Amino acid sequence: MDSVLALIAAVAATLFAADLWRDYRDRPRPHIAAYGTGMTMFALATWALFIGVTFGWTGPVYRTFFLFGAVLNILFLALGSMFLVVGQRAGHVMTIALGAFAAISTTLTLTVSFQQELPDGGIPHDVFATGFGPRLFAAMGGGMGATILIVLAFVSMFRFWTTNRRIVWGSLLIVAGTFAAAWGGTGLALGEAGGFAFSLLLAVTFIWAGYRVAAGGRRG
């Protein structure tokens, strides 16, 4: 079941990323570039998850899954909201900070040794050791990214509550998707990996729907 859910989530994330980059091609804007980068990472992570649970985990597959699915993707989606809701100055400041965070976390995720061998099946959750390493940066990236996404979604809802309800409903869907991703990531961190693939599918579905609804409201 994890394999099937991961495949569906990977296809959905890939289509969503293509949708974002199509929007960026038609009208280049920094928040779309950030959203597109974050969702491309989400797609790479879900494809790595599908490969791992279906054909077995290898070091490069797991590191790809962890880096793009646990450490960086939510932060890049949050960067898109920072550009869109707060403004370009705040977005540029966050871009600089995120660049430093990405450089350190990528180096650690690609070079730190595993504390135990990768399992033959299932979804690994404690391959990296605790302390200053990939798991710490995953907790930081996921926590900060989800917080920024949720706070800015509520700011957008408050701003457009009386003038554009499509943006309000779109923001609510994005919040739901963020909570779905956070639920899956928390369960994985606690060793409960059973619902992780399903949480990814929920996350990409809600966030994609929220983006489309809110984008239609902004065009209107």
N, C-alpha and C positions, 0 to 999 in steps of 0.2 A: 504493500500500500504506500509506503514512503516513496518508493521509486516512481509510482504513477503520479502521486501528488507533486513530487519534485519536478517531474517532466512537465506537468501542466503549468506549474508556477514558472518554470524556466521559459516556456513558450510565451506565457503571458507577459513576463518581464521583458523579453526580447521585443515583443510587439509594442509594448509601452515605450521602451527606449527608442525604437524606430519612429514612433509617433512623435516623441519629443524632438528628436533630431530633424524630423520633417518640419516641425514648427520653427525650429531654429534656422533651418535653411530658408524658409519663406520670410522670416522676420527675425534676424539675429538680435537676441537680448541676453544679458548675462544670467538672469535667473533661469532661462530655459537651458542655457549651456550647463549650469550647475545641476539642474534637475536631470538633464540628459546624462551627465557623467555619473551621477548617483545611481540612476536606474540601469545604466550599462554595467556598473559594478554589481548591482543586484542581480542582473541577468547572468553575469559570469559566475557569481557565487552559487546561484541555483543550478546552473548547468554543472558546476563542479560537484554540487551535492548529488545531483542525479547520477553522475558518473561514479561517485564514491559508493552510494548505496546500491547501485546496480551491478557494477563490475569490480568493486573493491577499491579501497583507499590506497593511494600512493602519497609520498611526501609532497610533490608539486600540486596534486589535486587538493589535498587537505589545506595546504598553505594558501592556495587560491581561494578556496571556500572561506577560510577564516579571515583572510585580509579583507576581501571585498564584501563578505556577508556579515562579519561580526565587528569589524573595526572602522571601515571608512564609509560605507554606502549611506548610512543614515546621516552622517555629518555633511555629506555633499548635498543630500536632499534638503537638509536644514540651511545650507548655504544659499540654495535657490530661494527659500522663503525669506532669508535675510535680505537678499537683493530686492525681492518683490515687495515685501511688506515694509521694511525699515528704510531701504534706500541704497544707492550705489556706494556711498561713503562707508556705511556699516558693512556692506557686502565686501568691499575691498579690504577692510581691516580684518574681517573674518577669513578672507582668502589667504592673507599672509600668515595668520595664526594656523589655519588648516594646512597650509603648505609645510610648515615646520612639524606639525603633528604627523602628517602623512609621511614625511621623510623618516622620522624616527620609528614610527610604528611599522612601516614597510620594511625597513632594515632589520628590525627585531623579528618580525614574522617570517621573513625569508631566511634568517640565519640561525635563530635560536634552536638548539637541539630539542627533540621530543623527550619528555620524561618517561614515556612508555611507548611500546609499539602500537601502530595503528591496528584497529580491529579489522577482521575480515568483512564484517557487515555492520549495519546500523549506523548511527550518527555519533561520532566521537565527541566527547565534551570535556575531557581533562587531559588532553595530549600534551599541552604545554604546562610547565610548572607555574605555580603561583609566584607572586613577587613582581619585581620590575621586569616585565616582559609582555608578550602579546596579550595575555589574558587581562592584565591591568589596562592596557590601551583599548581593548575591546569594551571593558566596563566603562571607561572614560568616554570613548567615542559614542557608544550606544546611549549612555545616560545623557550626555550633553546634547547629542543630536536629537534624541527624542524630546528632551525638554524644550529645546529651541523650536522644533516643529510644532509642538502642542501649544506653547505660549503664543507663537506668532499666528497660529490658526485661530486662536481665541481673540487675538487682537484684530485680525481681519473680520471675524464674525461681529465683533462689537462695532467696528468701523462701518460695516455695510448692513447692519441689522435693519435699519429703516429704509434703506435706499436700494438694496440689491440682494434679495433673498437667495438667488442662485449661488452667489459667492458664499453666503452663510452655509447653505447645504453642502457645497463643495468642501468648505473648510471642515465641517463635521465629518464628512467621509474620510478626509485626510487624517483627522484625529483618530478615527476608528482604525484606519490602516496602521497608524503608528503604534497604537495600543496592541494591535494584533502582532506586529513585529516584536514589540517589547515583551509580550506574553511568551512568545516562542523562545526568544533569547534568554529570558529568565529561567524558563523550564529547562533549557539546554544547560545553562550554567549550574543548575541544581541537580543535573543528572537525569531529568525527565525529558527524554528526547522524542517520546512517542508522538506528540502533537506538533513538532517543529516544522515539518514540511507543510502541514495544513496551515500553520500560522503564516508561513511565507506566502502561500496562495491567497489567503485572506488579505494579507497586507498589500500585495500588488494589486489585487482586485479593487479594494477600497480606495487606495491612493490614486489609481488610474481613473476610477470613476469620479473621485473628488476633483482631480485635475481637469477632467473634461467638463464637469458641471461648472466649476469656478471659471474656467477659461471662457466658456460660453457666456457666463454672466458678465465678465469683464469686456468681452466684445460688444455685448448688448449695451 
